[in-house]
Amino acid sequence: MNPSNATVQLAANQSIAILTEIESGSIINCDSTNVKSHAQCQSQLQFDLTESNLNPEEQARREFRYSGIHDAVKNGDVNELEAMVKAGASVNELEDTKDRFTPMHWACHKGALECLHWLLWHGADTTVTTPKGWTPAHIAAIRGQDACVQTLANNGANMSARDARGATPAHMAAAHGNSFTLHSILRAGVEVNAVDKNGWTPVHCAAFHGRLGCLQLLLRWGGKIDETDNNGNTPAHLAAMEGSLPCLKFLVSEGPSPTHILGARNDNGETPKMLAQQFYKESVIDYIANIEWERDHPEEAENLAFPAHVASYSGDLNHLRMLIENGIVNINERDEKGATPAHKAAGQGHLEVLSWLIEMGANMSITNQAGETAKDVARRFAQLAAVKLLGDDEADDEDAEDRPANGGDGDEDEEDGDGTSRPAAGNTEGESVHMTKHEIREARGRAKKKMDELERLLEIAKKNYVQFGGRLGEDRRKLKEDRDNKRTISELEAQLDYERIRRERLEAQLDEYRREMAFFSQQMDDDYYASGSKHDDDRNGDHSSKRKGRSTKKKSSGSKDAGSFVRRNVSAPRKTNSFKIV
């Protein structure tokens, strides 16, 4: 038995014995120093007995800092969360409010990333919904908690779950302008053109709420701009209805033609211009009127006859520099539509031209007939680098909260020099629970400890699996590699045998050629020496005949007793051949 439990049990037994004696009347004076009544003593002993009968979990519950598990998650206190669950709280406990949030809903709402990790490790249900049908993924998408969305996706949560209106987390992220969160949802493999009960796609949501950054992201991921809802409205209808001029301009620039986008009619026969007039969206009305004027005056709709504008439009910096530096063209010259060279360069994203115009003092606040500055044109054509180059000003960033912030995706959790912590990975949109440097280090340590423990358990599980005849993935890969290696070795051995036989054949052929060369060389030597000895014999014969005539004359004139000398022909010795026939 546990010593602490034994102590509690002993105290309980003693209290019961004392209480029995008091009730029987055998003990009158309960306290030697402070005499109490029988009722007071009995009440005190009943309280002590109740305290002693509490189990350790119930005793621990009395020391919690928060009133419930939901409050612990709201404050990002993973230690309190763990203690409450050990004390009997459920990880799927529903809050007694109209929203009926679970701890996981609150973790995604507040961005309590470590609490979310802990809940997922301990089996929290990711499919529990609120009365509106929102799962934790919906809450994370609404609040822009990118890191929570990534965690849910990594743990297999359904990122295509639908709420009571048929909306997915992608609809929610697009409607609230959380482009980083929307990007994480799209990377999880959801359908970009999923429709809700109204027939709206995420593109409709982004256009209706004026979320330009989300709209640009959705179109890059395959979103369709000509999809219609249950009333026949395209995203352009919704953008015009709500006065979302930047979104409408972007849709027009991405469409096949302005007429195709602005001439579409819904089920009531209304065009985007009609809806803008119905809801008094003057900026949209003026923009569409300008587009219609260009359509009705094609001879003046797109006049690029101004050489500086042509150079800026095509990115020809040398030609533009020559025109402006020589005084041929004013740097802020306007064409028929009120556009300057900066408008043309910004619309095409020619950063080098745009940088040079800024250095030369071009006025970037000039507006064209549509009321757009060079920066507005760059934003309409999604030239984000040009927008960044031209800088951000609060007057133009009406929906800056809807666009991704310049400066990355927030995938660092390092600490700044002032002691404050940066947001967790990907958590760049929603406000999360603040964590100090010490808390971050502790959370990182707990995550490392959990990782080491799981790695150890995984190794044990692998060994158990192998003992029952299972094959691990790495074992299968190793067997496959071994088979491939054996096949490669056998192929190389066969190639080696072939090369060995081929070499032997070449060596035999080489020996044959050597024998033939030796034979022909010997024959040539024999022919050479034979012809040389015959020539020597002929020459020696001529000399001997001449000498014989002279000797005859000497004999006739000389003494009869003189002797005679006879010279014999001796051929040169034959040279032996140094080559041997093998």
URPEWO-V71076 format. One record per residue. N is the residue number from 1. NEAR is the number of other C-alpha atoms within 8 Angstrom. Layout:
N | NEAR
N | NEAR
//
This chain:
1 | 4
2 | 5
3 | 6
4 | 6
5 | 8
6 | 9
7 | 8
8 | 10
9 | 10
10 | 8
11 | 9
12 | 11
13 | 8
14 | 8
15 | 11
16 | 9
17 | 8
18 | 8
19 | 10
20 | 8
21 | 10
22 | 12
23 | 7
24 | 7
25 | 7
26 | 7
27 | 8
28 | 7
29 | 7
30 | 9
31 | 7
32 | 6
33 | 4
34 | 5
35 | 8
36 | 9
37 | 6
38 | 9
39 | 6
40 | 8
41 | 10
42 | 10
43 | 8
44 | 8
45 | 10
46 | 8
47 | 8
48 | 9
49 | 11
50 | 8
51 | 7
52 | 10
53 | 9
54 | 9
55 | 6
56 | 6
57 | 10
58 | 9
59 | 9
60 | 9
61 | 9
62 | 6
63 | 6
64 | 9
65 | 5
66 | 8
67 | 6
68 | 7
69 | 13
70 | 10
71 | 9
72 | 13
73 | 15
74 | 12
75 | 8
76 | 12
77 | 10
78 | 11
79 | 6
80 | 12
81 | 12
82 | 8
83 | 8
84 | 13
85 | 11
86 | 8
87 | 10
88 | 7
89 | 9
90 | 6
91 | 12
92 | 9
93 | 8
94 | 8
95 | 9
96 | 5
97 | 6
98 | 5
99 | 7
100 | 10
101 | 11
102 | 13
103 | 14
104 | 14
105 | 11
106 | 13
107 | 15
108 | 17
109 | 11
110 | 10
111 | 14
112 | 16
113 | 11
114 | 9
115 | 13
116 | 12
117 | 9
118 | 9
119 | 12
120 | 10
121 | 7
122 | 7
123 | 7
124 | 10
125 | 7
126 | 11
127 | 8
128 | 8
129 | 9
130 | 10
131 | 8
132 | 7
133 | 9
134 | 13
135 | 14
136 | 13
137 | 15
138 | 11
139 | 12
140 | 15
141 | 17
142 | 12
143 | 12
144 | 14
145 | 19
146 | 16
147 | 12
148 | 13
149 | 14
150 | 10
151 | 9
152 | 11
153 | 12
154 | 7
155 | 7
156 | 6
157 | 10
158 | 9
159 | 11
160 | 9
161 | 9
162 | 11
163 | 11
164 | 8
165 | 8
166 | 9
167 | 14
168 | 14
169 | 15
170 | 14
171 | 11
172 | 12
173 | 15
174 | 17
175 | 13
176 | 10
177 | 13
178 | 18
179 | 14
180 | 13
181 | 14
182 | 13
183 | 9
184 | 11
185 | 15
186 | 12
187 | 7
188 | 8
189 | 6
190 | 9
191 | 7
192 | 12
193 | 9
194 | 9
195 | 11
196 | 11
197 | 8
198 | 8
199 | 9
200 | 14
201 | 14
202 | 15
203 | 16
204 | 11
205 | 12
206 | 15
207 | 17
208 | 14
209 | 11
210 | 13
211 | 17
212 | 13
213 | 11
214 | 15
215 | 13
216 | 9
217 | 10
218 | 12
219 | 11
220 | 7
221 | 8
222 | 7
223 | 10
224 | 8
225 | 11
226 | 7
227 | 8
228 | 11
229 | 11
230 | 8
231 | 8
232 | 9
233 | 13
234 | 14
235 | 14
236 | 14
237 | 11
238 | 13
239 | 16
240 | 16
241 | 14
242 | 12
243 | 10
244 | 14
245 | 11
246 | 10
247 | 14
248 | 12
249 | 9
250 | 11
251 | 11
252 | 11
253 | 10
254 | 6
255 | 10
256 | 6
257 | 8
258 | 11
259 | 7
260 | 9
261 | 13
262 | 12
263 | 9
264 | 11
265 | 11
266 | 11
267 | 8
268 | 6
269 | 6
270 | 11
271 | 12
272 | 15
273 | 12
274 | 8
275 | 12
276 | 16
277 | 10
278 | 8
279 | 8
280 | 6
281 | 13
282 | 8
283 | 8
284 | 13
285 | 11
286 | 9
287 | 9
288 | 10
289 | 8
290 | 10
291 | 9
292 | 8
293 | 9
294 | 11
295 | 8
296 | 6
297 | 8
298 | 8
299 | 6
300 | 8
301 | 9
302 | 7
303 | 9
304 | 8
305 | 6
306 | 8
307 | 8
308 | 12
309 | 13
310 | 10
311 | 12
312 | 16
313 | 12
314 | 8
315 | 10
316 | 10
317 | 10
318 | 6
319 | 9
320 | 12
321 | 8
322 | 8
323 | 11
324 | 12
325 | 7
326 | 7
327 | 7
328 | 7
329 | 9
330 | 7
331 | 9
332 | 9
333 | 9
334 | 9
335 | 11
336 | 7
337 | 7
338 | 9
339 | 14
340 | 14
341 | 14
342 | 14
343 | 13
344 | 13
345 | 16
346 | 16
347 | 13
348 | 11
349 | 10
350 | 11
351 | 11
352 | 8
353 | 12
354 | 12
355 | 9
356 | 8
357 | 11
358 | 10
359 | 7
360 | 6
361 | 6
362 | 10
363 | 7
364 | 9
365 | 6
366 | 9
367 | 11
368 | 11
369 | 9
370 | 8
371 | 6
372 | 11
373 | 12
374 | 15
375 | 13
376 | 8
377 | 12
378 | 17
379 | 11
380 | 13
381 | 10
382 | 8
383 | 13
384 | 8
385 | 8
386 | 14
387 | 12
388 | 9
389 | 8
390 | 7
391 | 6
392 | 8
393 | 6
394 | 6
395 | 5
396 | 6
397 | 8
398 | 6
399 | 9
400 | 8
401 | 6
402 | 13
403 | 13
404 | 10
405 | 6
406 | 5
407 | 5
408 | 6
409 | 7
410 | 11
411 | 9
412 | 9
413 | 9
414 | 6
415 | 9
416 | 8
417 | 5
418 | 4
419 | 8
420 | 9
421 | 12
422 | 9
423 | 11
424 | 10
425 | 9
426 | 12
427 | 15
428 | 11
429 | 11
430 | 10
431 | 8
432 | 10
433 | 10
434 | 4
435 | 8
436 | 9
437 | 10
438 | 7
439 | 8
440 | 10
441 | 8
442 | 8
443 | 9
444 | 8
445 | 8
446 | 8
447 | 8
448 | 8
449 | 8
450 | 8
451 | 8
452 | 8
453 | 8
454 | 8
455 | 8
456 | 8
457 | 8
458 | 8
459 | 8
460 | 8
461 | 8
462 | 9
463 | 8
464 | 8
465 | 10
466 | 10
467 | 7
468 | 6
469 | 6
470 | 7
471 | 8
472 | 8
473 | 6
474 | 6
475 | 8
476 | 9
477 | 8
478 | 8
479 | 8
480 | 8
481 | 8
482 | 8
483 | 8
484 | 8
485 | 8
486 | 8
487 | 8
488 | 8
489 | 8
490 | 8
491 | 8
492 | 8
493 | 8
494 | 8
495 | 8
496 | 8
497 | 8
498 | 8
499 | 8
500 | 8
501 | 8
502 | 8
503 | 8
504 | 8
505 | 8
506 | 8
507 | 8
508 | 8
509 | 8
510 | 8
511 | 8
512 | 8
513 | 8
514 | 8
515 | 10
516 | 8
517 | 8
518 | 11
519 | 9
520 | 8
521 | 8
522 | 10
523 | 8
524 | 8
525 | 9
526 | 8
527 | 8
528 | 8
529 | 9
530 | 8
531 | 8
532 | 8
533 | 10
534 | 8
535 | 8
536 | 9
537 | 10
538 | 8
539 | 8
540 | 9
541 | 8
542 | 8
543 | 8
544 | 9
545 | 8
546 | 8
547 | 8
548 | 8
549 | 8
550 | 8
551 | 8
552 | 8
553 | 8
554 | 8
555 | 10
556 | 7
557 | 6
558 | 7
559 | 7
560 | 5
561 | 4
562 | 7
563 | 4
564 | 4
565 | 4
566 | 4
567 | 5
568 | 4
569 | 6
570 | 4
571 | 7
572 | 5
573 | 4
574 | 5
575 | 4
576 | 4
577 | 7
578 | 4
579 | 6
580 | 6
581 | 6
582 | 3
//
